[in-house]
Amino acid sequence: MRAFHRSVVVLAALAISAGTVVAQPKKAPAPPAGGDAEPEIEIDPAADAPPAGGDEIDMGAEPGPGDLDADMAAADAANANAVKAGPAVRTPLSWKDILVVVRKPFLKARRTELLPMVGTSVNDNMVRHYSVGGQLSYYLTDVLAIGVEGQYYRPSFREPFDLVARQARRLPTINTLKWSAALNFNYVPVYGKFAVLDKRLITWEVAFTAGIGAGQSEVEERDKKFPGFTNLLIMPNVGASMRFFLAKWLTVQVGIRDYVFLDKFEPTDRSPTMNATADEAKSNADTALINNVMFQIGVSFWLPTSFEYTTFR
């Protein structure tokens, strides 16, 4: 019995030793003398074998080296077939006559503007003044100008003047303007253009004016037995205008101007013993601040009649 147990132990030891030997990996062969070469990797022949029950995968034959000249010739032929040569076709456009970016068609620098004009007052309900006059301006640059103007006024009494006279049994106290003159400065900050019927471009600009001048007003006597008198006025003015360019020498201008002044009016208590003379009435006159707003329109003539560009576009 003891011999049987000893045999079992020996067999178990042999089995364990055999399993250990099978589990250990194979050692790489020693490098050759000198130690510079890398060890070779041993591939298991079983790994290259095709899977069981299947065929090998055919990857096809490896393509040969390509021909660069042949490839370029084929690409040129494809492009020639894709793009066909022929006459250029122009597509009509609705805005074909409008140039989006053009240089200014009118220059004003170092040119003189002669502006005959007419006007009418717009803010007096008793008397309306019609004016005829002119303005002479010299443009230092394309946007700055200095000029002089002169106007002659013609008054026209309106319907409220007669209505007040009939209801109050007395004539209103009013003055009429005779003439005015001023030294003006013009500045042009706005410039633009617009199309007329999609065919023609009209250039326009907006100008602001400020000036100082003088004028004369005359008292309209309520009673013709007493003499009237005139007033010499200091008349600053401010205004704005719009100009349209028709040719190199011709423009049309419309604008509005406010002439501000202190005017003296006839006293209401004139009698043979009080304020009977013009000087006495003027010394006792009532003073009021007047705004005479005028609408003006005129046609400008420019000298010289043409101009040339001296810089590139």
Backbone bond lengths (Angstrom), bond angles and torsions (degrees), N, CA, C in turn:
res aa  C-N    CA-C-N  psi(-1)  N-CA   C-N-CA  omega(-1)  CA-C   N-CA-C  phi
1 M - - - 1.484 - - 1.523 110.61 -
2 R 1.365 114.80 -41.02 1.475 118.61 178.43 1.511 110.36 -64.57
3 A 1.316 118.65 -34.26 1.479 121.78 179.31 1.512 110.23 -67.58
4 F 1.356 118.68 -33.19 1.465 122.03 179.66 1.531 111.01 -67.74
5 H 1.304 117.38 -44.64 1.460 120.35 178.14 1.510 111.62 -62.77
6 R 1.291 118.32 -38.13 1.465 121.14 178.67 1.507 110.37 -64.92
7 S 1.308 118.83 -36.79 1.471 121.72 179.55 1.526 110.33 -67.06
8 V 1.334 116.76 -39.27 1.490 120.31 179.27 1.522 111.25 -63.53
9 V 1.324 117.94 -42.05 1.461 122.36 179.96 1.513 110.64 -63.62
10 V 1.355 116.58 -40.46 1.472 120.09 -178.96 1.523 110.08 -66.05
11 L 1.342 116.53 -41.33 1.482 120.01 179.64 1.532 111.37 -64.53
12 A 1.326 116.48 -40.06 1.490 119.40 179.16 1.515 111.06 -64.80
13 A 1.311 117.97 -40.11 1.452 121.47 178.96 1.516 111.50 -63.96
14 L 1.344 115.98 -40.89 1.462 119.60 178.60 1.540 111.43 -64.43
15 A 1.336 116.87 -38.16 1.499 120.14 -179.78 1.515 111.24 -65.86
16 I 1.331 116.40 -41.84 1.483 119.74 179.38 1.508 111.06 -64.71
17 S 1.337 117.12 -39.76 1.461 121.16 -179.77 1.515 111.13 -65.90
18 A 1.304 117.76 -38.60 1.473 120.97 -179.97 1.525 111.04 -67.93
19 G 1.329 117.54 -38.86 1.489 120.28 178.10 1.508 112.25 -65.38
20 T 1.283 118.37 -36.87 1.461 121.96 178.32 1.505 111.54 -64.34
21 V 1.325 116.82 -40.24 1.455 121.16 -179.56 1.523 110.63 -65.71
22 V 1.356 117.56 -39.73 1.475 120.64 -179.19 1.522 111.63 -69.02
23 A 1.347 118.29 -36.18 1.477 121.96 -176.40 1.510 113.98 -72.44
24 Q 1.322 119.76 -24.67 1.468 121.76 -177.65 1.522 110.88 -71.21
25 P 1.383 118.99 135.71 1.478 121.11 177.82 1.497 110.74 -71.61
26 K 1.301 111.87 158.82 1.452 118.12 178.44 1.499 109.33 -73.15
27 K 1.284 116.86 138.34 1.448 122.37 178.35 1.511 110.47 -81.54
28 A 1.380 114.44 139.77 1.468 119.24 177.46 1.497 109.22 -67.43
29 P 1.317 115.63 146.47 1.471 117.95 178.97 1.503 110.42 -64.24
30 A 1.244 115.32 150.02 1.469 121.96 -179.02 1.511 109.46 -65.63
31 P 1.317 117.51 141.56 1.476 120.41 178.41 1.504 110.35 -66.75
32 P 1.331 115.39 152.17 1.458 118.35 178.54 1.510 110.97 -64.94
33 A 1.270 113.97 171.31 1.466 120.02 -178.18 1.524 109.58 -62.10
34 G 1.280 115.34 139.51 1.481 121.47 -178.22 1.511 111.51 109.39
35 G 1.342 120.42 -31.09 1.462 125.31 172.75 1.520 115.56 71.70
36 D 1.361 121.19 15.37 1.474 121.57 -177.41 1.508 112.64 -91.92
37 A 1.283 119.38 -30.83 1.468 122.12 -175.42 1.506 110.44 -77.59
38 E 1.367 116.37 144.20 1.450 121.23 177.91 1.517 109.90 -78.07
39 P 1.320 116.94 152.25 1.482 118.90 179.45 1.514 110.34 -70.47
40 E 1.331 115.66 143.13 1.452 121.21 178.83 1.514 109.14 -76.73
41 I 1.383 114.05 145.73 1.459 120.69 179.06 1.514 108.09 -96.01
42 E 1.307 116.31 123.36 1.466 120.70 -179.37 1.518 109.62 -89.77
43 I 1.328 116.71 124.81 1.453 123.35 -178.04 1.519 107.97 -100.16
44 D 1.316 113.08 135.29 1.461 119.23 179.98 1.521 108.78 -71.61
45 P 1.309 119.30 122.57 1.474 121.09 -179.80 1.514 111.95 -58.58
46 A 1.299 118.07 -25.40 1.468 119.62 -177.94 1.521 111.61 -70.08
47 A 1.368 116.53 -24.56 1.461 118.72 -178.95 1.516 112.22 -70.74
48 D 1.398 117.11 -27.80 1.464 120.41 -179.54 1.508 112.65 -83.69
49 A 1.266 117.37 -7.10 1.465 120.27 -177.73 1.509 110.02 -73.11
50 P 1.326 120.46 142.15 1.470 123.24 178.30 1.505 110.50 -64.34
51 P 1.327 116.90 154.21 1.470 118.13 179.34 1.519 111.30 -62.99
52 A 1.292 112.51 153.59 1.461 118.61 -177.03 1.515 109.77 -64.49
53 G 1.312 116.37 133.11 1.458 122.26 177.28 1.511 114.14 78.14
54 G 1.337 121.32 5.00 1.474 122.91 -178.97 1.506 112.26 -122.92
55 D 1.366 114.47 169.84 1.463 120.65 178.51 1.523 109.87 -103.90
56 E 1.290 114.77 163.16 1.459 119.75 176.76 1.532 110.54 -71.11
57 I 1.385 117.32 146.22 1.474 123.33 179.18 1.513 108.57 -82.03
58 D 1.357 115.35 126.14 1.457 121.12 -179.52 1.521 108.87 -92.01
59 M 1.316 120.45 109.97 1.456 126.05 -179.20 1.525 112.27 -83.47
60 G 1.267 119.05 -1.44 1.451 122.14 -178.96 1.509 111.95 79.99
61 A 1.308 112.97 168.77 1.465 117.83 -178.99 1.519 110.25 -78.05
62 E 1.258 118.26 140.75 1.475 123.62 178.83 1.521 109.55 -67.19
63 P 1.408 116.68 127.91 1.472 118.09 -177.75 1.520 110.90 -65.92
64 G 1.299 111.82 150.91 1.452 117.80 -180.00 1.520 111.52 -78.86
65 P 1.277 120.86 173.28 1.477 124.30 179.27 1.531 110.91 -64.60
66 G 1.415 116.33 137.79 1.458 121.62 -177.63 1.533 112.91 -77.86
67 D 1.379 114.95 163.87 1.462 122.11 178.98 1.523 107.92 -107.30
68 L 1.348 119.27 112.11 1.459 123.54 -176.77 1.517 111.66 -62.91
69 D 1.310 119.70 -43.70 1.464 122.49 -179.53 1.516 111.68 -62.04
70 A 1.354 115.56 -40.48 1.468 119.08 179.80 1.522 110.71 -66.86
71 D 1.338 117.03 -39.16 1.469 119.69 178.40 1.523 111.92 -64.63
72 M 1.322 118.87 -41.97 1.461 121.83 179.52 1.519 111.24 -66.67
73 A 1.316 117.32 -39.32 1.465 120.63 177.65 1.524 110.58 -63.28
74 A 1.326 117.71 -39.38 1.463 120.64 178.74 1.522 111.43 -66.94
75 A 1.361 117.24 -38.83 1.463 120.07 178.06 1.520 111.12 -65.65
76 D 1.357 118.84 -40.55 1.472 121.31 177.88 1.520 111.40 -63.58
77 A 1.301 116.53 -38.69 1.463 119.24 178.74 1.523 111.42 -65.76
78 A 1.326 117.04 -38.43 1.469 120.10 178.64 1.529 111.12 -66.45
79 N 1.350 117.56 -40.97 1.463 119.99 178.00 1.526 112.02 -66.49
80 A 1.307 116.81 -37.40 1.460 119.70 179.13 1.522 111.18 -64.62
81 N 1.328 117.23 -35.94 1.458 119.84 177.84 1.528 111.80 -73.80
82 A 1.356 117.11 -30.32 1.471 120.37 -177.24 1.525 111.39 -76.17
83 V 1.355 119.87 -41.37 1.457 124.35 -178.74 1.513 108.90 -109.16
84 K 1.324 115.54 115.89 1.453 120.67 -178.78 1.529 109.93 -100.16
85 A 1.285 116.17 131.02 1.457 121.29 179.39 1.519 109.88 -73.78
86 G 1.356 115.61 142.74 1.460 119.97 -179.49 1.511 110.23 -174.70
87 P 1.326 118.51 175.79 1.473 121.30 179.74 1.517 111.57 -68.25
88 A 1.353 116.54 143.73 1.468 121.66 179.69 1.530 109.21 -72.95
89 V 1.318 115.82 137.73 1.463 122.27 -179.88 1.518 108.40 -107.10
90 R 1.344 118.21 125.62 1.470 122.90 -179.88 1.524 109.22 -93.06
91 T 1.312 115.72 124.10 1.456 120.99 -179.65 1.516 109.72 -85.97
92 P 1.329 119.26 123.73 1.482 120.03 179.04 1.519 111.11 -68.78
93 L 1.349 116.00 140.92 1.461 122.63 -178.88 1.527 109.36 -122.66
94 S 1.326 116.35 147.95 1.459 120.33 179.94 1.517 112.14 -69.27
95 W 1.334 118.11 -24.66 1.457 121.65 -178.66 1.518 111.51 -107.27
96 K 1.343 117.13 29.89 1.464 120.11 -174.26 1.523 112.77 -65.62
97 D 1.339 117.30 -25.14 1.463 119.89 -178.15 1.512 112.84 -91.37
98 I 1.331 118.53 1.37 1.462 121.70 -177.87 1.523 108.83 -103.96
99 L 1.310 117.07 122.14 1.460 122.17 174.71 1.515 108.11 -92.65
100 V 1.323 116.00 121.75 1.457 120.23 -174.71 1.528 110.70 -72.57
101 V 1.306 116.97 -43.55 1.465 120.87 -178.03 1.526 108.03 -119.62
102 V 1.311 116.23 109.31 1.458 121.48 176.64 1.517 108.34 -133.16
103 R 1.292 116.98 155.61 1.456 119.51 176.12 1.525 109.48 -77.88
104 K 1.320 116.59 162.93 1.466 121.06 -176.11 1.528 109.78 -60.38
105 P 1.327 117.32 128.10 1.468 119.04 -178.99 1.519 113.69 -79.72
106 F 1.348 117.58 -3.19 1.461 120.37 -175.42 1.523 108.98 -143.04
107 L 1.327 116.14 127.44 1.454 122.21 176.77 1.529 109.37 -115.18
108 K 1.343 115.85 140.13 1.462 120.58 -176.62 1.525 113.37 -115.37
109 A 1.324 117.42 -13.12 1.467 120.08 -175.62 1.526 111.17 -59.75
110 R 1.338 114.55 133.50 1.468 123.38 178.86 1.533 111.85 59.09
111 R 1.326 115.81 34.67 1.459 121.21 175.40 1.534 108.99 -124.57
112 T 1.321 116.11 155.95 1.462 122.60 -178.45 1.523 109.34 -108.90
113 E 1.332 114.87 134.90 1.463 121.42 179.35 1.525 109.27 -109.59
114 L 1.322 115.99 126.14 1.461 122.70 174.30 1.523 107.21 -109.58
115 L 1.352 115.92 114.89 1.462 121.37 -171.50 1.525 110.95 -120.92
116 P 1.340 119.62 93.44 1.467 120.22 166.96 1.535 108.83 -71.32
117 M 1.328 117.39 139.23 1.462 119.80 -175.57 1.513 110.63 -149.47
118 V 1.335 114.16 158.25 1.458 122.93 172.85 1.523 106.77 -127.47
119 G 1.348 114.96 158.15 1.458 118.66 -178.01 1.512 111.70 -154.58
120 T 1.333 114.23 171.24 1.453 121.51 177.12 1.521 109.09 -149.11
121 S 1.336 116.17 144.43 1.464 120.04 177.72 1.525 109.66 -75.68
122 V 1.342 116.37 150.87 1.466 120.28 -174.14 1.525 112.96 -126.69
123 N 1.323 119.99 -0.59 1.466 119.49 -172.53 1.527 114.15 -126.47
124 D 1.325 118.92 13.68 1.464 121.54 178.85 1.522 108.32 -115.84
125 N 1.321 116.79 120.74 1.463 119.90 -177.74 1.521 113.09 -89.23
126 M 1.332 119.03 -5.35 1.459 122.08 179.23 1.534 112.16 -96.77
127 V 1.307 116.37 -45.14 1.457 120.51 -177.09 1.530 107.64 -137.80
128 R 1.300 115.27 139.28 1.463 121.53 177.51 1.520 108.22 -111.73
129 H 1.330 114.67 132.70 1.462 120.30 179.87 1.533 109.25 -104.32
130 Y 1.322 115.67 126.05 1.459 121.94 170.46 1.521 107.65 -101.67
131 S 1.314 115.84 138.94 1.468 119.86 -175.85 1.518 110.51 -128.93
132 V 1.315 114.19 150.78 1.454 122.49 171.08 1.521 106.91 -134.64
133 G 1.304 116.34 136.89 1.461 119.00 -176.17 1.503 111.46 -173.65
134 G 1.303 114.48 -160.14 1.452 119.62 -178.62 1.512 111.25 -161.24
135 Q 1.340 114.56 165.96 1.465 121.52 179.56 1.522 108.70 -138.94
136 L 1.307 115.86 136.40 1.459 122.99 177.65 1.522 107.80 -118.81
137 S 1.352 116.91 118.51 1.471 121.70 -174.96 1.517 109.75 -128.59
138 Y 1.321 114.33 144.23 1.470 121.04 173.98 1.515 108.32 -118.66
139 Y 1.338 116.50 127.75 1.458 121.77 -176.68 1.530 109.56 -92.52
140 L 1.328 114.42 113.94 1.466 120.43 177.18 1.520 110.50 -70.01
141 T 1.318 116.96 -41.49 1.458 123.90 173.73 1.521 107.26 -130.92
142 D 1.317 116.31 -172.15 1.458 119.59 -179.95 1.516 112.23 -73.48
143 V 1.347 118.39 -11.61 1.465 120.48 -177.58 1.521 113.48 -125.38
144 L 1.317 118.82 -8.82 1.467 121.81 -177.49 1.525 110.28 -120.82
145 A 1.356 115.15 135.54 1.457 119.86 -179.10 1.522 109.46 -146.34
146 I 1.318 114.69 155.47 1.462 122.49 174.23 1.527 106.98 -128.55
147 G 1.347 115.75 139.92 1.452 117.80 -176.15 1.511 112.73 -158.24
148 V 1.322 114.73 172.77 1.463 122.61 177.39 1.520 108.02 -125.25
149 E 1.336 115.20 151.64 1.454 120.10 179.06 1.521 110.14 -139.76
150 G 1.317 116.17 157.96 1.452 122.43 175.19 1.515 109.92 -147.19
151 Q 1.370 116.77 143.33 1.459 121.15 -178.20 1.520 109.74 -140.73
152 Y 1.305 114.33 146.03 1.458 121.96 172.85 1.532 107.26 -116.99
153 Y 1.364 117.07 134.72 1.461 121.98 -173.02 1.529 110.95 -109.85
154 R 1.327 112.94 144.91 1.455 121.11 174.78 1.531 107.78 -125.75
155 P 1.368 119.57 115.36 1.467 120.59 -176.53 1.527 112.02 -82.79
156 S 1.312 114.60 154.32 1.462 122.00 174.46 1.524 107.72 -142.54
157 F 1.339 116.81 121.13 1.457 120.89 -177.61 1.529 110.37 -78.25
158 R 1.299 114.76 136.36 1.449 120.61 -175.87 1.533 110.98 -96.07
159 E 1.322 116.10 174.27 1.463 121.25 -175.20 1.528 113.43 -60.17
160 P 1.349 120.71 -40.95 1.477 118.96 178.38 1.517 113.84 -58.34
161 F 1.320 118.12 -27.17 1.461 120.23 178.16 1.542 110.38 -61.42
162 D 1.328 117.58 -45.40 1.466 120.86 178.36 1.518 112.05 -71.64
163 L 1.327 117.97 -35.66 1.464 120.11 -179.58 1.530 111.06 -64.92
164 V 1.330 116.97 -43.59 1.467 120.22 178.52 1.523 110.26 -63.97
165 A 1.312 117.42 -40.23 1.473 120.85 -179.63 1.521 110.74 -63.05
166 R 1.321 118.22 -40.30 1.461 120.67 -178.88 1.526 112.19 -72.74
167 Q 1.334 116.61 -39.25 1.458 119.40 -176.53 1.533 111.89 -76.49
168 A 1.326 116.58 -41.38 1.466 120.13 -177.22 1.519 113.24 -90.55
169 R 1.329 117.22 -5.72 1.463 121.09 -179.30 1.526 112.44 61.63
170 R 1.317 115.22 26.65 1.464 119.57 177.16 1.532 108.07 -157.71
171 L 1.281 115.89 153.04 1.464 120.92 -179.08 1.521 110.35 -78.49
172 P 1.340 117.31 143.54 1.473 119.56 175.90 1.523 111.24 -65.06
173 T 1.325 115.24 157.51 1.461 121.25 176.62 1.524 108.70 -89.22
174 I 1.311 116.65 109.54 1.463 120.63 -177.94 1.524 109.27 -139.87
175 N 1.339 114.16 158.72 1.455 122.72 171.92 1.524 108.67 -122.18
176 T 1.301 116.48 154.48 1.467 121.23 175.25 1.525 108.88 -119.81
177 L 1.331 115.00 148.89 1.462 121.60 179.39 1.524 109.87 -87.09
178 K 1.334 115.16 145.92 1.465 121.63 179.60 1.525 111.68 -108.08
179 W 1.303 116.91 -53.39 1.465 121.68 -178.75 1.511 109.60 -156.26
180 S 1.326 116.06 166.18 1.466 121.87 175.65 1.524 108.74 -155.53
181 A 1.315 115.30 153.40 1.466 122.55 176.35 1.523 107.77 -145.52
182 A 1.348 116.48 151.45 1.470 119.41 -175.70 1.518 110.81 -154.96
183 L 1.318 113.93 154.79 1.461 123.29 169.35 1.522 106.84 -104.86
184 N 1.334 116.83 121.52 1.465 121.52 -171.10 1.514 111.63 -119.22
185 F 1.323 114.10 154.23 1.466 123.10 173.68 1.529 107.46 -124.56
186 N 1.324 115.85 130.85 1.465 121.71 -176.17 1.520 110.12 -115.84
187 Y 1.327 115.66 140.14 1.462 122.19 176.60 1.525 108.59 -134.14
188 V 1.330 116.25 132.21 1.469 122.13 -175.32 1.535 108.19 -113.09
189 P 1.350 119.23 98.19 1.464 120.62 -179.24 1.522 115.08 -95.14
190 V 1.337 117.77 -12.99 1.470 121.12 -173.10 1.522 108.59 -124.74
191 Y 1.340 115.15 132.84 1.462 122.08 179.34 1.524 108.32 -142.21
192 G 1.329 117.49 137.85 1.459 119.64 -179.10 1.511 111.58 -163.13
193 K 1.333 115.05 -173.10 1.465 121.59 179.57 1.523 109.02 -153.41
194 F 1.342 115.51 157.33 1.457 120.88 175.23 1.524 108.41 -145.53
195 A 1.331 115.56 160.55 1.456 121.84 -176.54 1.525 109.63 -100.06
196 V 1.331 115.42 140.43 1.460 122.47 177.04 1.520 108.14 -108.00
197 L 1.345 116.43 113.65 1.469 122.44 178.74 1.538 112.44 54.98
198 D 1.309 115.70 31.18 1.465 121.17 176.63 1.529 112.60 59.55
199 K 1.342 116.76 24.20 1.458 120.25 -176.06 1.524 112.93 -125.53
200 R 1.318 117.69 -36.15 1.465 120.69 -171.97 1.516 110.12 -134.68
201 L 1.317 115.59 138.69 1.454 121.71 176.87 1.527 110.26 -93.92
202 I 1.331 115.97 130.13 1.458 122.43 175.79 1.524 108.03 -110.92
203 T 1.318 116.29 124.38 1.464 121.62 179.08 1.525 109.00 -94.33
204 W 1.328 115.30 140.12 1.458 120.38 -178.97 1.520 109.29 -142.59
205 E 1.328 115.59 165.92 1.453 120.95 177.48 1.532 109.62 -154.19
206 V 1.319 115.25 159.58 1.462 122.60 178.26 1.521 108.16 -115.74
207 A 1.325 115.82 131.86 1.462 121.52 -178.88 1.520 109.58 -124.38
208 F 1.338 115.51 144.81 1.460 122.37 174.31 1.530 108.22 -110.58
209 T 1.350 114.73 140.92 1.455 121.29 -175.93 1.526 110.08 -126.64
210 A 1.312 116.45 138.94 1.463 122.78 172.59 1.518 107.55 -141.64
211 G 1.335 115.42 139.91 1.456 118.28 -177.77 1.512 112.45 -159.46
212 I 1.298 114.92 175.00 1.464 123.25 178.51 1.520 107.44 -133.45
213 G 1.341 115.93 138.19 1.454 118.45 -177.32 1.519 112.47 -158.91
214 A 1.302 115.26 -164.43 1.462 122.61 -178.59 1.513 108.76 -139.21
215 G 1.330 114.61 161.73 1.452 120.77 179.09 1.511 111.13 -160.21
216 Q 1.317 114.82 -178.57 1.455 120.17 -179.78 1.521 109.64 -138.96
217 S 1.335 114.86 135.58 1.463 121.75 174.36 1.525 109.08 -120.26
218 E 1.333 115.34 159.21 1.463 121.11 -179.02 1.520 109.84 -132.29
219 V 1.348 115.79 137.87 1.461 121.73 179.52 1.530 109.53 -75.58
220 E 1.335 115.46 134.65 1.460 120.66 171.98 1.531 107.67 -94.11
221 E 1.325 116.45 107.99 1.465 120.79 -173.27 1.537 110.88 -66.18
222 R 1.292 115.13 136.97 1.468 119.56 173.97 1.529 110.83 -74.75
223 D 1.312 115.88 -34.61 1.468 121.28 177.69 1.517 107.22 -123.17
224 K 1.330 116.05 119.42 1.456 120.11 -175.82 1.534 112.95 -68.86
225 K 1.343 117.93 -8.13 1.471 119.93 176.54 1.522 111.41 -68.92
226 F 1.337 115.36 -23.93 1.467 119.34 -177.60 1.534 109.16 -106.06
227 P 1.305 116.20 136.85 1.477 118.44 -177.99 1.525 112.02 -72.01
228 G 1.275 113.81 149.94 1.456 119.39 174.71 1.515 112.09 -90.23
229 F 1.305 116.11 -174.46 1.461 120.66 179.03 1.532 108.78 -150.36
230 T 1.305 114.98 164.75 1.467 121.65 179.90 1.523 109.32 -115.23
231 N 1.344 114.61 159.41 1.464 122.08 179.85 1.525 109.71 -125.60
232 L 1.300 115.86 133.41 1.467 121.06 171.81 1.523 107.52 -91.67
233 L 1.342 116.14 123.45 1.454 121.69 -169.38 1.520 111.14 -112.57
234 I 1.314 115.23 145.43 1.472 121.90 166.42 1.525 106.76 -95.87
235 M 1.344 117.06 122.55 1.464 121.22 -168.52 1.531 111.55 -127.72
236 P 1.318 118.42 86.83 1.474 118.50 167.87 1.524 109.79 -69.20
237 N 1.325 116.15 155.45 1.461 119.99 -178.81 1.521 110.51 -144.47
238 V 1.305 115.48 149.38 1.466 123.42 174.14 1.523 107.52 -137.65
239 G 1.316 116.36 150.93 1.461 118.73 179.98 1.508 112.19 -175.03
240 A 1.320 114.65 178.57 1.462 122.70 178.49 1.515 108.51 -140.61
241 S 1.311 116.13 150.43 1.463 121.03 -178.88 1.516 109.77 -145.19
242 M 1.332 115.24 161.21 1.464 122.40 177.17 1.526 108.10 -125.17
243 R 1.327 115.16 133.47 1.459 120.86 -176.49 1.532 109.33 -118.70
244 F 1.360 115.81 137.41 1.461 122.70 177.46 1.532 108.24 -117.22
245 F 1.338 115.95 131.45 1.459 121.81 -175.14 1.526 109.23 -95.25
246 L 1.328 116.04 120.06 1.460 121.44 -179.68 1.523 112.34 -103.61
247 A 1.314 117.71 -34.35 1.460 122.73 178.46 1.518 108.24 -150.93
248 K 1.341 116.12 178.72 1.455 119.71 -179.67 1.523 113.09 -67.11
249 W 1.321 117.20 -16.24 1.462 120.93 -176.70 1.525 112.50 -126.28
250 L 1.340 117.93 4.40 1.455 120.67 -172.42 1.528 110.63 -136.91
251 T 1.323 116.56 130.07 1.464 122.15 175.61 1.527 109.01 -139.19
252 V 1.347 115.05 160.56 1.463 122.78 175.72 1.518 107.78 -118.22
253 Q 1.331 116.64 136.22 1.464 121.02 -175.36 1.524 110.57 -131.41
254 V 1.319 115.66 135.19 1.465 122.74 172.84 1.523 107.09 -128.82
255 G 1.341 115.59 145.94 1.463 118.30 -177.95 1.503 111.54 -166.81
256 I 1.315 113.55 176.85 1.458 121.91 178.27 1.521 107.95 -134.00
257 R 1.347 116.15 139.71 1.462 121.27 -174.75 1.530 109.09 -137.09
258 D 1.316 116.09 138.81 1.464 122.27 178.25 1.530 108.37 -111.98
259 Y 1.337 116.28 116.01 1.460 122.73 177.70 1.533 107.43 -101.14
260 V 1.327 116.76 119.59 1.464 122.62 -174.22 1.526 108.68 -110.57
261 F 1.342 116.07 133.79 1.468 119.56 -179.73 1.525 109.90 -160.54
262 L 1.343 114.91 160.72 1.468 123.48 173.41 1.527 108.04 -97.31
263 D 1.338 115.33 120.75 1.453 120.05 -176.62 1.535 109.99 -115.96
264 K 1.333 116.29 150.90 1.463 122.90 178.56 1.533 109.50 -107.42
265 F 1.346 115.91 132.28 1.463 121.85 -175.95 1.531 110.54 -112.57
266 E 1.307 114.56 156.25 1.461 121.44 -178.20 1.530 111.14 -61.70
267 P 1.334 119.13 135.18 1.469 120.58 176.22 1.540 110.92 -63.39
268 T 1.300 115.64 150.42 1.465 120.13 -178.18 1.531 112.68 -84.07
269 D 1.327 119.28 -12.49 1.462 122.15 -175.43 1.534 111.79 -111.23
270 R 1.306 117.28 52.05 1.462 120.73 177.65 1.533 109.95 -85.38
271 S 1.316 114.29 136.55 1.470 121.13 179.41 1.522 108.12 -153.37
272 P 1.331 117.41 171.96 1.481 118.49 178.77 1.515 113.13 -59.87
273 T 1.327 117.51 -21.06 1.467 119.97 -179.27 1.522 113.40 -108.31
274 M 1.312 117.57 -4.19 1.471 120.66 -177.19 1.523 108.98 -140.39
275 N 1.322 115.25 126.76 1.473 121.96 178.43 1.528 111.57 52.82
276 A 1.296 115.73 40.65 1.457 119.04 -176.28 1.521 111.63 -78.32
277 T 1.313 118.24 -34.09 1.453 120.73 -179.57 1.523 110.72 -91.56
278 A 1.331 115.63 163.18 1.459 120.93 -179.70 1.525 111.44 -65.91
279 D 1.335 116.96 -41.74 1.465 119.53 -179.50 1.523 111.21 -65.77
280 E 1.338 116.87 -41.08 1.456 119.26 179.00 1.520 111.71 -66.31
281 A 1.309 115.44 -40.85 1.469 118.91 178.79 1.537 110.73 -65.80
282 K 1.304 116.86 -38.17 1.476 119.66 -179.41 1.517 111.42 -68.28
283 S 1.336 117.26 -37.24 1.462 120.16 179.27 1.526 112.00 -68.81
284 N 1.324 118.32 -26.56 1.458 121.88 178.66 1.531 112.91 -104.14
285 A 1.338 116.53 16.90 1.465 120.11 -175.59 1.528 111.27 -72.53
286 D 1.321 113.86 154.03 1.461 120.65 173.64 1.527 109.47 -85.24
287 T 1.340 116.38 140.48 1.466 121.89 -177.70 1.526 109.56 -109.54
288 A 1.337 115.78 140.13 1.468 120.99 179.00 1.522 109.23 -145.04
289 L 1.335 115.09 149.00 1.468 121.65 177.09 1.527 108.54 -84.77
290 I 1.318 116.67 126.93 1.463 122.39 -174.84 1.533 109.20 -117.61
291 N 1.311 114.76 137.15 1.468 122.57 170.35 1.524 107.92 -113.66
292 N 1.305 115.38 110.61 1.471 120.45 178.13 1.532 107.72 -102.48
293 V 1.322 116.16 100.12 1.465 121.96 -177.11 1.520 108.23 -91.21
294 M 1.332 116.27 124.47 1.460 122.56 -175.99 1.525 110.28 -117.91
295 F 1.317 115.54 136.18 1.466 121.72 168.71 1.520 107.82 -96.44
296 Q 1.346 117.13 128.36 1.459 121.53 -173.44 1.518 110.61 -127.80
297 I 1.322 115.51 145.61 1.460 121.82 175.94 1.524 108.00 -142.35
298 G 1.334 115.89 142.42 1.457 119.60 -178.07 1.511 111.93 -161.37
299 V 1.311 114.67 170.28 1.468 123.46 178.09 1.517 107.82 -118.58
300 S 1.332 116.67 127.03 1.466 121.81 -175.93 1.522 110.67 -100.41
301 F 1.326 114.54 140.17 1.461 122.63 173.53 1.530 107.25 -116.78
302 W 1.356 115.36 133.41 1.464 120.77 -171.98 1.521 110.57 -112.43
303 L 1.334 114.38 137.55 1.457 122.71 177.35 1.527 109.27 -127.30
304 P 1.337 117.85 132.95 1.470 127.23 -7.30 1.531 111.60 -63.34
305 T 1.314 115.58 162.56 1.462 120.62 -172.51 1.521 114.01 -76.65
306 S 1.329 118.55 -9.49 1.459 121.72 178.81 1.519 109.44 -139.52
307 F 1.308 115.55 172.88 1.474 121.24 -179.25 1.518 108.51 -150.24
308 E 1.319 116.13 163.49 1.452 122.88 178.96 1.521 109.30 -132.03
309 Y 1.328 114.90 145.00 1.471 119.67 175.02 1.527 108.78 -80.41
310 T 1.311 114.56 135.95 1.470 119.72 179.75 1.514 112.39 -111.58
311 T 1.329 117.96 -0.21 1.463 122.15 178.52 1.514 108.76 -125.17
312 F 1.356 116.01 165.11 1.441 120.52 177.33 1.509 110.80 -70.63
313 R 1.325 115.96 162.08 1.454 120.52 177.48 1.511 110.13 -61.60
